[in-house]
């Protein structure tokens, strides 16, 4: 506590800070394409496509081979392990395809949830074993940032102190290890939208969770300027009878961040949770128009909310490639505008865009 | 952890937030005139004046009789208990004199340091007993903010984890109680400049201390928008052989704050520690010109660094009163410019303004 044993050299710090700044450059956000095999299964099942390695590869290839102009809205792509080592039809590894567009490559690093005994169904996250070696290898293989998702849930008795503490600690350990290997850690403490709680309750819990996260990051000597945060927006529970406007969501969200996230953090990239594509864009836009001071970039790290229309357009058919790419690029562009508070809604919206993407107790 | 039992109503929050913003309005800072009887003894001793209640009254009157020019520079004055109930020569209570100038009245509420057994000479601060009743009374008597000073020291083994945690906790309890009584708490976790440590060491310790303070404030449900922070600037120890420029001090200070102080905190009002009047102004100015983004007001809460010249000009003689008031006014105006980043320096380092005001192991 009294002495500093520097975790990083100035050169290491600058490298991390530069990567983080590139990912959240103005107008840019993240494509979360890191769905695990099981999760891709749910996606593909919905469009009646078989969950094979080739189908997973084919869909990702369509996204990554979209027009280079996608790099104006996409600063980073998060990949799943399998995808990092797949190639496009010409034999080019996906990391190269992405990097050639000037987009930063990221990797999901956690190994899923594990139960916390003695709690009301709460979990922590595993994946710390051998993490240093994995990070070193991924860095060699073209990756510059990592992602690790912790999960908390709101009920009458949760999240408990233990769950908050334990998840904050594992996030901090993961972040520390990443930085030792030149990877920018995206810190994701997701508070699930399951439940009937109101907006205020979510705000309160989010504030407690984020305060614990930043205390843990400080305790573990993590260099904040070389990290990104991927939180939930503050929203009411999915079964809450009361409806809130994007402006209310925005105010609750920015207030919570204001009270907990130090200005040194360069960017906050929201997860979309169960929001529809359009909802996720409207909320992000409202957040960027919120009148409170916002010293960090406020942008997106969307999975479902960037890909739903694209999946619906593809339905597994190669001849739908162009339509798929157009659907994806359209959402990317819209979210790029939303990250600057410049998204003006036209009045007409696609059915797939509005359809809620909520799946109970979503585990990715 | 899971439920919110709101500590404050919306009206209470607004009142606290409004008070805080008034104190740190652009170009304004705080006059810390809350020296205890013992501290005043040292001050008066230095200018050969006897430490009587009347002399203390006469001296504070000099400061409080400043003309309307003071309104643009001083947003708040911190009183010692005795002074709250003293009057000017014409019978006007000091509290009234200050409030009539549109300046917010504050009160020191801590009761000094006590030792932490089992540590290397470390302390915590007492004053929590009956604090709620005292705050309620002070609020009735005209106070709208309070101050509580904790003290930490840098040496081989300090500050220890216990000292950091205990002082953070006691600050959070004080802050919580203040807010319940409509009083804005100024949170002061001072890290003393005693020692030969360098700038980096001070920065590291300051970051650890502030992270602990803000975690404790969150745990105790303190409303950050209705608080102010009074930290040390990040400086080398007074016996450190390396000299640093104002810009280096500014960079280290703002970096530490950016990593720990949530943007919701409306203002950071630096203590002057042992800095000379001119040093304290130059450093504050450099802080306000630092190229990093600063989401809070960065201003002063100076005691010695606002009063040294005034004390010297007065020397206990009634005929010197108006030149003493003028000397105070001058420092107030200089610091107001510094709080806006517009102070160009006096060029004159030889007078009382340049003289170091360092007193070893300052106990106030």
Interface residues (C-beta under 8 A of the other chain):
Chain A: X1 X2 X3 X4 X154 X155 X156 X157 X158 X159 X160 X161 X164 X200 X201 X204 X205 X207 X208 X211 X212 X214 X215 X218 X219 X224 X225 X255 X258 X259 X260 X261 X262 X263 X264 X293 X295
Chain B: X1 X2 X3 X4 X154 X155 X156 X157 X158 X159 X160 X161 X164 X200 X201 X204 X205 X207 X208 X211 X212 X214 X215 X218 X219 X224 X225 X255 X258 X259 X260 X261 X262 X263 X264 X293 X294 X295
